[in-house]
Amino acid sequence: MTRKDALARLLRGVGEDVRDYRELQAMLEEQFMAALRYETARLNDVAERITTLVETLELRRAERVALVTEMLGEGASMSDTFPLLTRPAREALEAGWQTLEELVRECKEHNARNCNLLMDQHGIMQRVLHGEEQIYAPV
């Protein structure tokens, strides 16, 4: 693959990731609403869709790392590729990369929120089903 092809693939991949991370955000919101409503079937469905999408995102991330490493060597970052592009493409990649970083951060926050909710719900159900844990040992 030529450097030009690799850079084009990077630009395309970042655009695809921006699109898919927006979809992931929507799925995480759907997961949160399903958890609030205790909709088990919907939770299972959205979990499967999230898993499939995250696998796709991981494949593109690995491809991106491989492309950057191939072009610039071990330890290079995406920002190191920006100067390799001409102005319109460079600006598009920089903007896409910044958007992608923001979306990743937001998805991590939504995922943590969902995890906390599900863990809290699990804890409540355990207390309802099995009673409170004894804090002090009986005398």
Stockholm file with secondary structure:
# STOCKHOLM 1.0

chainA/1-139         MTRKDALARLLRGVGEDVRDYRELQAMLEEQFMAALRYETARLNDVAERITTLVETLELRRAERVALVTEMLGEGASMSDTFPLLTRPAREALEAGWQTLEELVRECKEHNARNCNLLMDQHGIMQRVLHGEEQIYAPV
#=GR chainA/1-139 SS CCHHHHHHHHHHHHHHHHHHHHHHHHHHHHHHHHHHTTCHHHHHHHHHHHHHHHHHHHHHHHHHHHHHHHHHCTTCCGGGGGGGSCHHHHHHHHHHHHHHHHHHHHHHHHHHHHHHHHHHHHHHHHHHHHCCCCSSCCC
#=GC SS_cons         CCHHHHHHHHHHHHHHHHHHHHHHHHHHHHHHHHHHTTCHHHHHHHHHHHHHHHHHHHHHHHHHHHHHHHHHCTTCCGGGGGGGSCHHHHHHHHHHHHHHHHHHHHHHHHHHHHHHHHHHHHHHHHHHHHCCCCSSCCC
//
